[in-house]
């Protein structure tokens, strides 16, 4: 999940064992967490609305146009 510009969103590829928390094909907001990343995890805001660390290979980071990213980030703020 490392890129020149940090990804703010990732799509779920595998929800096995976490069916209530993750939906395959859904876009999730990524929370930067260097420690989690160093252990092969990515922190995302799941279906509960809380952020949790999941194995990074369950996700694929996506780079969105900045206008789309800003709109999604704004919509996800409480």
N, C-alpha and C positions, 0 to 999 in steps of 0.2 A: 504494500500500500504506500510505498514511498515514491514520490514524484517531486519535480522541482517545486511545484505549488501543491501544498497539502490538499488532499481530497477532502471535501466536506460531506460527501455522500457516497454510499456504496450500495450495490444491489445484492440481495441475499440469494445465494446459490444453493444452500443446503440448510434445512431447518431440522434435520433428524435429531430427535431428543428434545427439541425446543419448539414444538409445533404451536404452543400457546404464546410463545414469545416472539417468534419470527415467521414471516411469510415469504416463501420462495418467490422471487421476481419483484419483491417490493423494495423500494428505495428507502434507505435508512440514513439518518444524520449521524455522521462520525464525530466523535469527541476526541480531540487530540490527547494521546496518552503514551508518552515515550516509554514508560516502564512496561506497559502492556505490550506495546509493539516489540520491545526487545525480547519478549517471551513468545512471540508469534501470535499475539492476540490483537484484536481491534475493538475499541470501545464504541458502541452504537446505542442510540436511544431506541429501545425495543417497543413492542406493543403495549407494555405497561406504562410507557411514558418516562421510564427511568433509564439511565445509561448503565450498561453492563458490558463486560469484556467477553467476547466470543472468539474462537479460533479464527484467525484472519482468512484461512482458506474457505470459510463459509461464505465469503463476500468477494465481490469484485468492485474495486473503486471506480468511480465514474467522474469524469471531468465534464462539468456542465457549463454552458455559457454563463458568464458572470451575472447577467440580469436574471436568469432563471435561478441561479444559486442564491442570489440576494433575496428573491421573492420567497423561495422555500425556507431559507433561514429565518426571515421575518415572520413567516406563517407558523413556524415551529416555536417561536418565543412565547412564553406564558403571558 
